[in-house]
Amino acid sequence: MNYSPGLHKLLTLRVENSAKLTSLQGFESVTATILDKYDLEKVGFSSHVFDNGSFTAAVCLKESHICIHTWPEFSQLTIDIYLCNYLRDNSHKVKQVAADYIAYFEAGVLNDFEINR
């Protein structure tokens, strides 16, 4: 049996709605919805809000992680989504989670990197 650790997706998004780039609460809310939708289990969360309202957050998952950093002054964010494959291939979930964040932020994709680990 071949083992592949999983798909790691790294996105840079352009977001015109600066309110979404400064709403950690909005990110936490949409993330809770996404985790429930895809049956992902949160095991930890850490965040920081900067003076200009931008934020960084790391959602630790049983399956791995989701990390975000926003730059409202540049209308951009970066997001890192990785779901390990232990009992099943989660690659499709990584792509769906990314699509849900793109929709939430009403974002254009500047960079989209996929690493098969």
CORQUI-V296133 format. One record per pair of residues at least 24 apart in sequence whose C-alpha atoms are under 8 Angstrom apart, sorted by the first residue. I is the first residue (numbers start at 0). GAP is how many residues later the second one is. Records with the same first field share a line. If there is no record, write none. Layout:
I=GAP + GAP
//
This chain:
3=81 + 112 + 113
4=79 + 80 + 81 + 111 + 112
5=76 + 77 + 78 + 79 + 83 + 84 + 85 + 110 + 111
6=75 + 76 + 77 + 83 + 84 + 87 + 107 + 108 + 109 + 110
7=72 + 73 + 74 + 75 + 86 + 106 + 107 + 108 + 109
8=71 + 72 + 73 + 85 + 86 + 89 + 103 + 104 + 105 + 106
9=68 + 69 + 70 + 71 + 101 + 102 + 103 + 104
10=67 + 68 + 69 + 98 + 99 + 100 + 101 + 102
11=64 + 65 + 66 + 67 + 97 + 98 + 99 + 100
12=63 + 64 + 65 + 89 + 94 + 95 + 96 + 97 + 98
13=61 + 62 + 63 + 93 + 94 + 95 + 96
14=60 + 61 + 62 + 90 + 91 + 92 + 93
15=59 + 90 + 91
16=58 + 88 + 89
17=54 + 57
19=85
20=32 + 33 + 34 + 49 + 50 + 51 + 54 + 55 + 56
21=31 + 32 + 33 + 48 + 50
22=30 + 31 + 32
23=25 + 31
29=71 + 74
33=63 + 66
37=55
//
